Amino acid sequence: MLKDSRSNTEPMQADINNIDLKAKAIAALEDVKGIDITVIDVTAQTDVTDYMIVATGTSNRHVKSLANNVVDEMLKVGIKPHGVEGLTDGEWVLVDLVDVVVHVMLAQTRKFYEIERLWSMSAESRAARGDQA
């Protein structure tokens, strides 16, 4: 179950574009049975990254395995992650590939933070939601 919202390509390191990088990250998550993989195009919201990929793991060990597989598959094609955070606990691991950021979370963590909803909202709707709180 994959959701996507972008089709633009831009050059990246090691002669790989964002579409290829995104596809390789998704494949790495699918290889280790990532659950509910979602792609969010955040180009309109931030200059920090172009895509966020969110996936769920069934346990801390599974979350760590998913993130490690993303890192391993990127290294195979010459992409060194800018950073990896959260591997110690394995509740939420972030793999920063610069133009693509991968979030791998436990189901309860993903439900609590709702980052898909946060990044899918416009600035106006986020502001309106804050005014209602």
N, C-alpha and C positions, 0 to 999 in steps of 0.2 A: 504494500500500500504506500505509494510514493506520490507526494504532492509537489508540484513545481510551478514557478511563476516567472521564469526568465529565459530568454534565448539569445542574449547578447554574448559575444566572445571578446575577450581582451587578452593580450599577451601576458604570460607569466614566466617565471624562471624555468629553466630546463626545457624551453620550447614547448610548454604545455599551456593551454589556455584555460580560462575559468570553467568552461563547459567540461573539458577533459578532466580537470582537477576535481570538479564536483562529481562527475561520473565515477571516477576512481575511488573517491571517498565513499560514495554510496555503495559501490561494488564491495569495498572492503567491509562495510557494515553488514551488507547482505551475506557475505561469505561466512560471517560468524553469527548469523541469525539475529541481527538487530531487528527490533520490533518498532512498528509505526514510524518509519523513516520519513521525515518531512523536510522539504527544502523551502526556505524563505528567502525571497529576493529583498534585500534591505538597502539597495542602492539609493532609494528615495529618502531613506531615513538617516543614513550615516555614510561617511567617507572612509570609515575604518575598515570595512569589509564589504563584499558584494553579496555573498550568500551566507546563510546560516543553515546548517544541517542539524536536525535534532533527531535522536534515536533513543530508544529505551532498551535497557538491559534487564534481565530477570533477577539478577543478584549482583552484589558488589564485584564478585569475580567475573561475571559476564560483562559488566560495564567496563572493567579494566581490560578484558580481552578484546572487546570491540574497539576501544580506543587504541590499544597497542597494535591491533591489526591495521587500523587506519595509518598509524605512524609507519609501520613496517612496509605497507604497500606504497606509501609516498616515497620512502627512502629508496625503494626499488626503481623508481622512475626519476630519481635525482632531486626530489623535493624534500628539503629538510624543514620540519615544522619550526615555526618561529617560537613556539612554546607549547608545553603540555602542563596542565594544572589539574590537580585532584586525583591523581593515580594512587596516592597513599590510601585514601578512604574508599574511593570507588563508588561514591554516591552520585557525584556529578563530575565528569571528566571533560575538560575543554581541550580540544586540539586546534591550535591556531595555525592555519596554513596561509595566513595573511588575507588573501582575497576570498577565502572560504574558511569559516570557523565551524568546527564540528562540536556539538554538545551531545554527550552520551550520559544518560541519567537513569536512575532507578525510577520506576513508575510513580511512586509517591512523591519524589522530588520534582519530577516533570509536572505532575498535577498541581503541586503547591506553587511553583514559580510561573507556570503558564507562559513561558517565553514566546511560544508561537503566537499567542494572542497579543502579547505586548508588542512584538515586532511587526505584527500584521495590522496594527491600528495606525491610523494617521496621527500626526501631531495634534490636530484639532480634536480628535476623539479622545486621545490620551489626556489632553488638557481638560476637556469636558468631564471626563471620568474623575479626574482629580478634584474638580469643583464640586462634584456631587458627594464626595466622600466626607 
